[in-house]
Every structure is written in structure tokens, then in C-alpha cells.
């Protein structure tokens, strides 16, 4: 029994020794537990704030990357199509050259053939410069009428051409770098009634 008493007494001795440490008491243990709980709560709060801030940072980085891509795409589109207004303002000059060339020799009575050749050279140089800038003349003559790229200003009943076919081009239509710049003014065939 002595050995049993010793075994049971040893655990009782340990708390007595722990209580013997100066400044250590039951209220101090509760204070430490409360402080530990408060620190754990603060740690959990700080970890939650850190996770929230990291999530916010990742979202802002993604938003910024999307903004950067969109801005770059818009800048490229702007630079590609900035010249469109300049080219569009030159189209009436191109039209005048086409009309002068269509008038042919009859309009240049008394003027030698050098005049026509000069106008042709100027027209070709202007057209080449505009093509380099991105102008694309449309092929309309003999094509099916397309209201997206043609503006019908005249109709003619004829059995010589299929219905809704472009018979004549009054004003040339143009694309600029693949986009419609100006629709062509055309005469359209209509099947006889």
C-alpha cells in the first residue's frame, strides 16, 4: 500500500510544487488563458484581414491587366483608323479625277492628248498613295446588289442582266482596312414586269 500511496501522492505533490513558485496562482493562470485567447483571436483577425487584402490585391492586379489590354487594343485601333478621316476627305478629289477621265477626249476639245495623260498620271499617283494608307476600292460592276455596301440610286428594267445586279457605278465605293468607308452609288437591274 505504501507504493500506492506514493503513486497517488506524487501527482498531489506536483501541484503543490507548482503552487510553490512565487507569483503563480489560479487567477494568474486565468489571466494567461484570457491573454492567450485574446492573442489567438487577434491572430485570427489579422490572418482574415491578410487574406482579404491579398484577395483585393489579386483582383486589382487582374483589373489593371484587363484595363491595360483594353487600352492597348483601343490605342492600336485608333492608330490604324486615325487616317480614315483624312482619306475620306480626299475622296471627292478622287471622284473629280474619275469624272474627268470618264469625260474623255470629248470634254477636252481643242486640248491635246497630253492633258488626259497628265490627269491619268495624277489620278494613279493619288490612288496609289491612298491604297498605301489602307484604301480599298470596291469592285461593283456586274456584282449582285448588296445593300450593306451599295446605295441604289437608279433602277433599270432589263432582261440582259440577272435581277438585282449592279449595272453601273455612279460613285465608287471604298473600304478602309477592311471596314466600309463609303458605300458605292449604283444603278441596279430589275427584271421586266
Secondary structure, DSSP 8 states (H G I E B T S, - for coil): -HHHHHHHHHHHHHHHHHHHSTT--HHHHHHHHHHHHHHHHHHHHHHHHHHHHHHHHHHHHHHHHHHHHHHHHHHHHHHHHTTHHHHHHHHHHHHHHHHHHHHHHHHTTTS-THHHHHHHHHHHHHHHHHHHHTEEE---TTSB--TTTEEEEEEEE-SSS-TTBEEEEEE--EEETTEEEE-EEEEEEE---
